[in-house]
Amino acid sequence: MATEPAPRGQALRRGTAQSRNVEGPNGRRLTLADLPLPDTKRWVIRRKAEIIAAIRGGLLTLEEACGRYDLSPAEILSWQHCIDRFGIAGLRTTWTQVYLGRRARAKHCVCAELPPAEAG
């Protein structure tokens, strides 16, 4: 007796996500079961890094992660930017404030060095 095949997109997604070898931030294999629970409210470095690894490895799409964890795409993309720019340590909220402070001071210094605008 033949069974009805699953819709094409679901079958590919389900099979792909389960069979992917995604390396987590700690160097171990990461699976959907290893990801933070959907009701997570406290985002520590490890959890943020696991979400980014899952998205990059194809376990989740950005949209799936946003829906699952009730996060905005901008927030997840900011985590990705911090990892790319500063490494996993850049995911610390205190370090993010330091990095942003440095950037703001650098912009302020550049502006201070510009000659004043001529009165017209």
C-alpha positions as CSV (number, residue, x, y, z in Angstrom):
1,M,0.0,0.0,0.0
2,A,1.6,3.3,-1.1
3,T,1.3,6.3,1.1
4,E,0.9,9.9,0.0
5,P,4.3,11.7,-0.1
6,A,4.7,14.7,2.1
7,P,4.6,18.1,0.4
8,R,7.9,18.6,-1.4
9,G,9.1,21.6,0.7
10,Q,8.4,19.9,4.0
11,A,10.2,16.7,3.0
12,L,13.3,18.5,1.8
13,R,13.4,20.8,4.8
14,R,12.8,18.0,7.3
15,G,15.4,15.7,5.7
16,T,17.9,18.4,5.2
17,A,17.8,19.8,8.7
18,Q,18.1,16.4,10.4
19,S,21.0,15.2,8.2
20,R,23.1,18.4,8.3
21,N,26.3,18.4,10.3
22,V,26.4,21.8,11.9
23,E,29.2,22.7,14.2
24,G,28.1,24.6,17.3
25,P,30.0,27.3,19.0
26,N,31.6,24.8,21.3
27,G,32.9,22.7,18.4
28,R,30.4,19.9,18.9
29,R,27.7,18.8,16.4
30,L,24.6,20.9,16.8
31,T,21.1,19.6,16.2
32,L,17.6,21.1,16.5
33,A,17.3,19.3,19.9
34,D,20.4,21.2,21.1
35,L,19.0,24.6,20.4
36,P,17.5,26.8,23.2
37,L,13.9,26.3,24.1
38,P,11.4,28.4,22.2
39,D,10.3,30.2,25.4
40,T,13.9,31.4,26.2
41,K,13.9,35.0,27.5
42,R,17.5,35.3,28.8
43,W,20.0,35.3,25.9
44,V,23.4,34.4,27.1
45,I,26.4,34.3,24.8
46,R,26.2,30.5,24.2
47,R,22.5,30.6,23.2
48,K,23.0,33.5,20.8
49,A,26.0,31.7,19.2
50,E,24.0,28.5,18.9
51,I,21.2,30.3,17.0
52,I,23.7,32.0,14.6
53,A,25.4,28.6,14.0
54,A,22.1,26.9,13.3
55,I,21.1,29.6,10.8
56,R,24.4,29.5,9.1
57,G,24.4,25.7,9.0
58,G,20.9,25.5,7.6
59,L,19.2,24.0,10.6
60,L,16.9,27.1,10.8
61,T,16.2,29.9,8.5
62,L,16.2,33.5,9.8
63,E,12.5,33.6,9.6
64,E,12.1,30.3,11.5
65,A,14.4,31.5,14.2
66,C,12.5,34.8,14.5
67,G,9.2,33.0,14.8
68,R,10.5,30.3,17.2
69,Y,12.2,32.7,19.6
70,D,10.0,35.8,19.1
71,L,13.0,37.9,18.0
72,S,13.3,40.5,15.3
73,P,15.5,39.8,12.3
74,A,17.5,43.0,13.1
75,E,18.4,41.5,16.6
76,I,19.6,38.2,15.2
77,L,21.5,40.0,12.4
78,S,23.1,42.2,15.0
79,W,24.3,39.0,16.8
80,Q,25.7,37.8,13.5
81,H,27.5,41.1,12.9
82,C,29.0,41.0,16.4
83,I,30.4,37.5,15.9
84,D,31.8,38.4,12.5
85,R,33.4,41.6,13.8
86,F,34.5,40.8,17.3
87,G,34.2,37.0,17.7
88,I,31.9,35.2,20.2
89,A,33.0,37.6,23.0
90,G,31.3,40.4,21.0
91,L,28.0,38.9,22.0
92,R,28.4,40.0,25.6
93,T,26.0,42.9,26.2
94,T,28.7,44.8,28.2
95,W,31.2,44.4,25.4
96,T,28.6,45.5,22.8
97,Q,28.2,48.7,24.8
98,V,32.0,49.2,24.9
99,Y,32.3,48.5,21.1
100,L,29.5,50.9,20.3
101,G,31.1,53.5,22.7
102,R,34.4,53.2,20.8
103,R,32.6,53.7,17.5
104,A,30.7,56.7,18.8
105,R,33.9,58.3,20.2
106,A,35.7,57.6,16.9
107,K,32.9,59.4,15.0
108,H,33.0,62.2,17.4
109,C,36.8,62.6,17.1
110,V,36.6,62.7,13.3
111,C,33.8,65.3,13.4
112,A,35.8,67.4,15.8
113,E,38.8,67.5,13.4
114,L,36.8,68.8,10.5
115,P,37.1,72.5,9.8
116,P,34.1,74.5,10.7
117,A,31.6,75.2,7.9
118,E,32.0,78.6,6.3
119,A,29.2,81.1,6.9
120,G,27.4,81.7,3.8
